[in-house]
């Protein structure tokens, strides 16, 4: 997804994160099924990125673009298949977790 320059200039929230991380929260209204999509546009891996999550407990790492099926990437960074939301409030959510966000990656977490 490319963000046009005029939108970045008009909407400060699209340029506010110095770490170059974008996070989206999606869910099914009335059912939950929360999904958090974290995109790292940086040339740096963030091994302990604190991420707000809408509910406590285990969150499965459903997708990590740094981990390839049937291919061993010796430098891969991941979350061991999941993270545990037991941190304090963050990003307008009541819970948070430390996650690893690999360089130039997309990670998807599901509750």
ZABA-202178 format. One line per 4 residues: number of its first residue (from 1); their letters; for each residue z negated, y negated, x negated of N, C-alpha, C. Coordinates in steps of 0.02 Angstrom, whole numbers. Atoms other than C-alpha are relative to their C-alpha. Layout:
<sites>
NUM = A = Z,Y,X,Z,Y,X,Z,Y,X ~ ... $
</sites>
This chain:
<sites>
1 = XXXX = 0,58,-42,0,0,0,0,-62,-45 ~ -3,63,37,51,-166,-74,-25,-56,44 ~ 26,58,-37,-40,-322,-21,40,-61,-21 ~ -39,59,18,76,-472,-14,-44,-55,-30 $
5 = XXXX = 37,52,36,22,-615,-127,-27,-53,48 ~ 25,52,-46,9,-738,18,-62,23,38 ~ 60,-25,-33,-119,-625,103,-60,-2,-48 ~ 54,3,49,-222,-612,-57,-24,-72,-9 $
9 = XXXX = 19,70,8,-219,-802,-72,-37,-26,61 ~ 30,24,-62,-266,-830,110,-66,34,16 ~ 59,-39,-18,-399,-693,125,-39,19,-63 ~ 38,-13,62,-529,-698,-15,-26,71,-5 $
13 = XXXX = 26,-68,2,-595,-526,33,48,49,-34 ~ -49,-44,32,-433,-449,-34,2,-9,-75 ~ 1,9,72,-469,-515,-207,-71,-7,-28 ~ 70,13,19,-659,-521,-213,-30,52,-47 $
17 = XXXX = 32,-52,40,-696,-355,-300,29,1,-71 ~ -22,2,70,-685,-378,-489,16,69,-28 ~ -13,-69,23,-683,-188,-508,67,27,24 ~ -65,-20,-28,-518,-178,-412,-5,65,40 $
21 = XXXX = 11,-58,-43,-586,-51,-287,7,-22,72 ~ -7,11,-72,-532,-47,-105,-30,60,36 ~ 31,-54,-38,-632,55,22,14,-11,74 ~ -14,2,-71,-583,97,200,-44,50,36 $
25 = XXXX = 40,-44,-42,-691,173,337,40,14,63 ~ -35,-20,-61,-604,270,475,-44,50,38 ~ 39,-45,-41,-681,366,620,33,8,68 ~ -24,-11,-68,-646,434,794,-52,-31,47 $
29 = XXXX = 48,33,-44,-727,318,923,-34,49,47 ~ 39,-42,-44,-866,405,1018,-14,70,-28 ~ 9,-66,29,-857,560,906,-27,-2,-71 ~ 18,2,70,-889,503,729,56,25,-44 $
33 = XXXX = -50,-28,47,-793,613,606,19,-52,-52 ~ -11,55,47,-812,476,477,38,23,-62 ~ -38,-10,62,-692,465,330,-5,-65,-39 ~ 1,57,46,-713,349,181,54,11,-52 $
37 = XXXX = -54,-4,48,-560,316,74,-13,-54,-53 ~ 13,46,55,-595,238,-96,59,1,-48 ~ -59,6,43,-449,174,-199,-19,-42,-61 ~ 15,34,62,-475,127,-381,67,-23,-30 $
41 = XXXX = -62,28,28,-334,11,-438,-10,-23,-72 ~ 17,22,66,-418,-17,-605,24,48,-53 ~ -17,-41,58,-372,48,-778,-63,32,-29 ~ 64,-28,23,-555,105,-792,-25,50,51 $
45 = XXXX = 36,-46,-43,-647,254,-722,-69,-29,12 ~ 68,24,-17,-805,203,-630,-42,62,14 ~ 37,-63,-8,-923,353,-657,-60,-5,47 ~ 59,9,-43,-1068,280,-556,10,-58,48 $
49 = XXXX = -15,54,-48,-990,171,-422,-43,11,62 ~ 43,-5,-58,-1116,137,-285,40,-17,62 ~ -43,6,-59,-1030,161,-117,-41,7,63 ~ 35,-5,-64,-1101,124,56,32,52,44 $
53 = XXXX = -24,-53,-45,-1088,266,181,-36,-6,68 ~ 29,11,-67,-1117,265,370,-56,48,21 ~ 54,-46,-20,-1234,416,375,-27,36,-62 ~ 31,-35,57,-1355,508,260,26,72,-5 $
57 = XXXX = -17,-71,9,-1328,682,191,60,10,-45 ~ -56,-19,44,-1187,773,104,66,-25,28 ~ -68,21,-15,-1011,701,102,47,41,-44 ~ -48,-41,37,-871,818,52,54,-44,-32 $
61 = XXXX = -57,33,32,-743,755,-74,62,40,22 ~ -57,-37,-29,-593,809,30,64,-8,-40 ~ -59,11,41,-464,735,-88,-19,-44,-59 ~ 8,41,61,-464,667,-265,66,5,-37 $
65 = XXXX = -67,-1,30,-296,617,-338,-2,15,-75 ~ 6,-16,71,-364,650,-514,-6,75,-11 ~ 7,-72,5,-385,836,-477,61,32,34 ~ -63,-27,-24,-222,929,-458,-5,75,13 $
69 = XXXX = -3,-71,-15,-196,1098,-375,44,35,-51 ~ -38,-43,47,-137,1232,-498,19,-36,-64 ~ -15,35,62,-140,1109,-642,-66,-25,-29 ~ 63,20,30,-283,1081,-763,9,-66,-36 $
73 = XXXX = 1,65,31,-307,899,-805,-64,-3,-42 ~ 62,-3,40,-429,903,-953,-42,-63,3 ~ 38,63,-4,-482,722,-923,-21,-17,71 ~ 14,15,-70,-511,738,-737,-72,-23,11 $
77 = XXXX = 65,25,-20,-655,646,-657,-7,14,74 ~ 9,-14,-70,-729,699,-493,-73,1,19 ~ 67,0,-29,-881,725,-386,-25,70,16 ~ 22,-69,-10,-900,914,-394,8,24,71 $
81 = XXXX = -11,-22,-69,-833,933,-218,-38,-39,52 ~ 37,39,-49,-954,811,-138,-53,-44,-32 ~ 54,45,21,-1089,679,-150,-54,2,54 ~ 56,2,-48,-1258,655,-66,-20,-72,11 $
85 = XXXX = 19,69,-18,-1294,492,25,-75,-3,11 ~ 72,7,-5,-1476,460,-10,-25,-66,-30 ~ 17,66,28,-1470,284,-82,-14,-50,56 ~ 17,52,-48,-1519,124,3,60,-32,33 $
89 = XXXX = -54,33,-37,-1416,12,117,49,-35,-47 ~ -52,33,39,-1251,-55,50,62,-6,42 ~ -64,12,-34,-1088,-127,117,-7,5,76 ~ 14,-1,-73,-1162,-148,293,-13,69,28 $
93 = XXXX = 19,-67,-22,-1209,37,300,-72,12,-20 ~ 70,-15,13,-1384,111,301,-10,44,-61 ~ 6,-47,55,-1347,235,160,50,-18,-55 ~ -49,7,53,-1258,240,-7,-5,61,-46 $
97 = XXXX = -1,-56,48,-1211,364,-143,35,-23,-63 ~ -35,10,63,-1158,361,-324,61,46,0 ~ -61,-41,3,-978,419,-338,38,-15,-64 ~ -44,10,57,-856,442,-480,68,-18,28 $
101 = XXXX = -67,21,-20,-694,345,-453,44,0,-62 ~ -44,-5,59,-562,400,-579,48,-59,-4 ~ -48,52,12,-440,277,-654,61,9,46 ~ -60,-1,-43,-295,233,-535,0,59,48 $
105 = XXXX = 7,-59,-42,-352,355,-403,-15,-17,72 ~ 21,2,-70,-384,389,-221,-48,58,11 ~ 49,-51,-17,-540,483,-165,-15,-6,74 ~ 14,-2,-72,-572,536,15,-64,40,10 $
109 = XXX = 64,-32,-14,-748,578,74,-7,8,76 ~ 10,-13,-72,-787,658,243,-70,26,12 ~ 69,-22,-15,-954,687,328,2,64,40 $
</sites>
